C-alpha cells in the first residue's frame, strides 16, 4: 500500500513538522532554506538561573529597551516597546485603529499585513506603485522587502512619513530585514505620530525561537501597544540574551560581512545551474525558474526545503545554507533535482 503524498501549503516561517509528515522524513534531516533567518545564530550567553526562576524584572526590560535604542539608533524623541515577535504587533495595530477606512500595502510582500488589516478594514489593497500609497489612511511598506529585497529610497520614505503626520494618517514600515543593511532604516527619523517602525530580532541574530520584536514610534501609539500587549510579555532569558546581542556591534559587523559572502556564494551556485536571481537580501535570494514548482518538489525529495509562491509559480526563495558542508549538500541536491526535471 502506497502512502499518499500530502500537498503542503507552507506557512510564512516554514513548518518542518508539517513538511516532515508530508514527506515521511525526520524533521532534523531537513536542510531548511525556506526562511530568511540567519543560519548561524548569535552565540548564546549563559543565562543566570534567576532569570529562569522569576518573572522578568523592570530593570531587565529597561536594559533591553536601552540595547534596542543603541542597536537601531533610535532618537530620544521616539519610544520603543518590546513584544514577543513582530507578528503580534502586526495583529494589534489594526485593532488599535478601528476607524481606518483605507489601507494600502506596497507589495507583493509579507502577506500577514494584508490578512490582519483585511479582517477589520474592507478597503485593504496591495499595490505596486508608491503613488497609490498616498490615497490611504494607513500605508504599509516592508523595507527591505520580502521576498524580492526591494528598498525604498530613504528620501521617499521620509516624505511619505511627513505627509502621514500632516494628514493625521498612519505609516508602518516593517524593517524585519533592515539589520543586514542598517543604512536603509528610517528609525533615526522616528518620533512623529505618523510613523511606526517594526524591527525583528530573530532573523539577523538567527534566534527566531526567542520570539522578540520591537515597535518604534511616537509616545502615544507605543503606550497603547504596550497596554494591549500587557505585562511580562518578554521572558527574562530573552531579555538577557537579546541585550547581549544588541550591544555586540563587533559581532554584527562581522555577521553582515559573512552573510554577504554567503549570499554571493549562493548566487554563484544558482546562476551556474540556470536559476535567474531577481532579488533578495544577504539573508535570502529570490530566484526565477520556469519549472520552479517542480524544482521545489525535486529538492524536497532530497531533504532540501525551499519557499515557493502561489502568486508567482516561477519564483523560489532560497535562504543561506550556512556551513560549507550545507553548501555542498545543496549544490549536489540541485544538480540531481535538475537532472530529474
N, C-alpha and C positions, 0 to 999 in steps of 0.2 A: 504494500500500500504506500503510495507516494504522499509525502507531506505537502499540503497545499501551501504555496508561497503567498504570504500576505503582502498586500500593497501598503507600503509605508509612506505616510504623509508626515514629514519631519516638522517638528515644532522648531521655533526660532533658534534655540540653543543646541539643537540636535537632541536626541534621546536614545542613547546607545542601548538602554534596557529594552526599549521597544524594537529597535533595529535588530538586536541580538535574537529576540524571539522570532522575528520575521525570517531571519536568515539562518536560524539554528546554529548560531555561533556564540562562543563565550564572550561576554562583554569586554573582558580585559585583553582579548586578542585583536581588537579593532585598532586601526590607526585612524583616529578621528580628525579629519581635515575639514569638517563641516562648519566649524565655528571660526571666529576671529579672535579667539583667546590665545594669548601668548603660550607657546608650547612648553617653555621652561619657566616655572614660577619663581617669584621672589623668594630667596632663601628664608625659611620660617625661623624667627627667633624663638627662644624658649619662653613660653608664656608663664608668668607667675601663677602658682596654684591658686592664689586668692582671686584671680580674675575668672577662674573656672567655678569658684565656690560661691560667689556672691553676685548680686545684681550689679550691673555696671554703675560705677560711681560718677558723680557730676564732674569731678576733675578729669576723669578719663575721657569723657565726652568733650570737655573743653580742650584738652590736649589734641584730640582727634581733629576737631574743627580748626585749631591753630595749624596743624600739619597740612590740612587741606588748603587753608588760606596760603600757606607757603608754597605748596606744590603747584597750585593752579594760578598763583599770582592774583589773588582776589583783593580788590581795593577795599579799604575800610568803610567805604560808603555802601558796600553790599553786605548782605547777610548770607549765612550758609546753614543748611540743615542736612544732617546725615540720615539716610534711610536704608532699609535692608534691600538694596538693589534699586536701580533706576526704574524698574518696571512698576513698582508701587507708586512712584511719583507720576509716571505717565498715566496711571489709572486714576490717581487722585485729582489731578489738575482739572479734568472736565467736571468732576463733582463739585469742586470749589468755584466753578464758573458756570452756574446754572442758566444764566441769562444770555449766553452766547448764541448768536443766530447763524453765523457763517464761519466755517473753519476751512483753511486751505493748507495743504501739506505738500511740500516740494518733494516730488518722487520721480521714479519709484524708490522707496526707502523701507525702513523697518516697519512692518505692517501693523504693529501694535498701536502706533499713533492713530491711524485711521480707525482701527477697531474700537479703541477706547473713546475717542471723540464721537464716533458714529453712534455709540449707544445712546447718547443724550442730545446730539445735535444732528438733526436730519440733513441739513445742508453742509455735509462734510465731504470735501473733494480732494483728491490727489491731483496736483497739477505739475506740469513740466516747465512752465515759464515763470521766471521770477516775478514778472509784472503781474501775474494773476494773484500773487500773494497779497498785493495791495488792496484787493477787493474784500478782504475778510476781517472779521473781528479777532480771530486768532490765526496766527501764522506759525507754521512748524517747519523747521529746517534741521536736517541732520548734517553735521559738518565736522569732519569729513563724512561723506555719505556712505551708507551701507546699502547695496553691495558694490557700487561702482567707484567709490573713493572720491567722488566729485567734491571739490572745495569751492565754496562761495567766497568771493573776494571780501576781505575784511571791511573795506570801504563801503561795499554794498550792504553788508550786514549791519554796520553802524547806521547807515541811512535808514534802513528798514526799522531798526530799533528806535531811532529817534522819531520816526513817523508814528510808530506804535505808541510811544509815550505821549506825543502831542494829541493824538486822537483817542486816548484812553483805551487803546487796544492791547492785546497781549501777543508777544512774540516769544516762542520757545525754540531754543537752539539746543539740540541734542548733540553733545560733544563726546559721545561714548568712545570714539577713537582718536580724540584730539591729543592724548598723551604722546602719541607717536610723532606728531608734528605740532608742538605747542605754539608755534608762531601763527597758526591759523585761528587760535582761540579768541573769542570775543569777551572772555571773562574779565580781562583787565578793564573793560569798558562797562562793566555791570554797575548797577546801583539804582537806575531809574526803574519805575514801576512797570514799564512796558516790556521788560526783558527778563526772562528766566533761562538760565543755562543748566543743563543736566550733565553731570560727569559720572562716569562709571569707573570704579576702582578695579574690578576683577579682570578686565580684558588685558590691559597693558601689563599688569603685575602677575597675570597668569593664575589668579586666585578667585575665579568666578564663584566657587563654592562658599566663599566667605560672605557673599551677599551684602555688598556695600555700594552705595551710590550717594551722590550729593546733588542738591538743588542750590543754585546761587542766584540771588536777585535782591530786589528791594525788601526792606524790613517787613512790610505788611504781609506780602504773599508768603514769605518764608515763615512768618509766625503762624499763618493759617495752615500751611503744610505741616509744621511741627505739631500743632494741635490735632490735626487729622491723623497723623502717624501715631501719636501717643508716646508714653514714657517707655524707656528701656527697649527701644526698637533695635538698637545695635548691641551685640553682646560684648562683654568685657574683653574676651580674647580677640574679637575682631578689631576693637578699638586699639588694643596693644599692637597687633601685627600691622595694621594699616598705618598707625602713627610712625612706626619704624620705617616703613617703606616710603611713605610720602615725604619724609625728611631726607631720604637717601638719594641726593642729587647725583652722586657719582655712579650709583647703580643704574639710575635712569638714563644717564648719558651713554653708558656702555650698552645698555639694552637697546636703545634706539639704533646704535651702530650695528649691533648684532642682527636685529630684526631686518634692517635694510639689506645686509649681506645675504641673509636667508631668503628674502623676497627676490633678490636678484638671481640667486641660485635656482629658486623655484621657477622664475620666468624662463631661465635658460632651458630647463627641462621641458616645460610646457611648449615653448616655441619650437624646440627641436622636433617634437612629435606632432606638430601641426595644430596646436591649440593657440588661437589668437588672444593676446592679452588686451582687454578693452578697459581695464580699470582696476581699482583696488587701493589698498594702503600697504604699509610694510608689515601688516599682520595678516592680510589675506589678499588673494589675487582673483580677479574676475576674468574667466576665460570664455571664449566663444568657440563653439564647435558644432558642426551641422548635426551630428548624432550624439548630442550631449546626454540625452536621457539614456541611450544605450551604453554610452561610456560610463555613466554613473552606475548603472546596474552591473556592468562587467567588472568595475573596480570593487563594487560591494561584494561580489563573489569571492574576492581575494582579501576581504577584510579591510578595505580602504573605503572610508565613508566621506563623501563629498556633499556639497549642497547644490541641489537643483532647484529650478524656479518654474512654477506652473505658468507664470505670466510671460515667461520667455524660455521656450524649450531648448534654445540653443546656448543657454548660459549654464556655466558651472562655476561655483566658487570653491577655491582651494585655500585652506589655512596653511600655516607653516608646519612642515613635518617635524622641525626641532632638531633632534640629534642626527648626526651624519648617517647613522645606520638606518634611520627612518627615511632619509632622502633616497638611499639606495633601495630600500624596500618599495618606496613609492614609484621610483623610476622603473624598477623591474616589473611591478604590477601594471604600470601604464603600458609598457611595451606589450605585455601579454594581453591586456584588455583590448588594445587597438588591433592586435592580430586576430581577435575573435569577431570583430565587427564586420 
